[in-house]
Amino acid sequence: MYKKILVGYDGSEGGERALAKAIELAKSFNSELCLVTVIPPASVIVGEIVSPDIINTATIIDSTKKKLDDVTKKLESEGIKVKYEVLSGDPADMIINYSVSNGCDLIVLGRRRLSRFERLILGSVTSNVAGKSTKADVLVVP
């Protein structure tokens, strides 16, 4: 049913649940997995205003790539076709753009438990992706 499944993976509890569901689906449908992590602009990391000088984005990207490389190797050893990408920018927009340009037909995302204030300031990546995606189905894993 689904040939390419994009997983929005950030290493959070919700991201781990989304990855587990995507693995289950990939095995069922013999799908390719695309693990995508988006590093948001420094000013919105962790929902705080942070000076870009304080955050070393290159270090974050390097450690993220290492984690995704480890996950990829594990999944490949289980016979799952998988690739990963670390992107920078607005998470919802980058996930949608990646899904369209790579022909993904399902996007799997986890839910994060944000406070009202965090939702007001940051919005919800999951809600934004679900509301804007027109080419791929979106599965939200609680």
C-alpha positions in Angstrom: 0.0 0.0 0.0 2.7 2.5 1.0 6.0 2.4 -1.0 7.9 5.2 0.8 7.3 6.2 4.4 8.8 9.4 5.8 9.3 9.4 9.6 9.8 12.7 11.3 12.3 11.6 13.8 13.8 13.8 16.5 14.8 11.3 19.2 12.0 12.3 21.5 9.6 9.9 23.1 7.0 10.8 20.4 9.6 10.4 17.7 10.5 6.9 19.0 6.9 5.8 19.0 6.5 7.2 15.4 9.6 5.3 14.3 8.3 2.0 15.9 5.0 2.4 14.0 6.8 3.2 10.8 9.0 0.1 11.1 5.9 -2.0 11.6 4.3 -0.6 8.5 7.5 -0.8 6.4 7.8 -4.5 7.3 4.1 -5.1 6.5 4.2 -3.3 3.1 7.8 -3.9 2.2 8.2 -0.1 2.1 11.3 2.1 2.1 11.8 4.3 5.2 13.0 7.8 5.0 14.1 9.1 8.4 14.1 12.9 8.4 15.3 15.1 11.3 14.9 18.8 10.9 17.0 21.2 13.0 14.9 24.3 13.6 16.4 27.8 13.5 18.4 28.4 16.7 15.9 31.0 18.0 13.2 28.3 18.5 15.3 25.3 19.8 13.6 24.0 22.9 11.1 26.8 22.7 13.4 29.4 24.1 15.0 32.5 22.6 18.6 31.5 22.1 21.4 33.5 20.6 22.7 31.7 17.5 26.2 32.2 18.9 25.3 29.9 21.9 24.1 27.0 19.7 26.7 25.3 17.5 24.4 24.0 14.8 27.2 22.0 13.1 27.7 20.0 16.3 24.0 19.3 16.6 23.8 18.2 12.9 26.9 16.0 13.4 25.5 14.2 16.5 22.1 13.9 14.8 23.7 12.2 11.7 25.6 9.8 13.9 22.3 8.8 15.7 20.5 8.4 12.4 23.4 6.4 11.0 23.2 4.0 13.9 19.4 3.6 13.5 19.8 3.1 9.8 22.4 0.3 10.2 20.2 -1.5 12.7 17.2 -1.3 10.4 19.2 -2.4 7.3 20.4 -5.4 9.3 16.7 -6.3 9.7 16.2 -6.1 6.0 14.5 -2.7 5.8 15.5 -0.4 3.0 16.2 3.0 4.7 17.8 6.3 4.2 18.1 9.4 6.3 18.4 13.1 5.9 19.2 16.0 8.4 17.7 19.2 7.2 17.6 22.8 8.6 14.7 25.1 8.6 11.0 25.2 9.6 10.3 21.5 10.5 6.8 21.3 9.0 7.8 23.0 5.7 10.9 20.9 5.4 9.1 17.6 6.1 6.4 18.4 3.5 9.0 19.5 0.9 11.0 16.4 1.5 8.0 14.2 1.2 7.0 15.8 -2.1 10.4 15.8 -3.7 11.2 12.2 -2.7 7.8 10.7 -3.5 6.8 9.7 0.0 3.2 8.5 0.2 3.0 8.4 4.0 4.3 10.7 6.7 4.5 9.3 10.2 4.9 11.7 13.1 4.7 11.4 16.9 2.8 13.8 19.2 4.7 15.9 21.6 3.1 17.1 24.8 3.5 20.9 24.5 2.2 23.4 27.1 -0.3 25.9 25.9 2.4 28.6 25.8 4.7 26.4 23.7 1.9 25.6 21.3 1.1 29.4 21.0 4.7 30.3 20.3 5.9 27.3 18.4 2.7 25.8 17.0 2.6 22.1 16.5 4.8 20.6 13.8 2.4 17.6 13.6 -0.6 19.8 13.2 1.1 21.9 10.6 2.2 18.9 8.6 -1.2 17.3 8.8 -2.9 20.5 7.7 -0.5 21.3 4.8 0.2 17.8 3.3 -1.6 17.3 0.1 0.5 14.6 -1.6 1.0 12.1 1.3 -1.2 10.6 4.0 -0.2 11.7 7.5 -0.3 9.2 10.4 -0.1 10.7 13.9 1.1 8.3 16.5 -0.1 9.1 20.0 
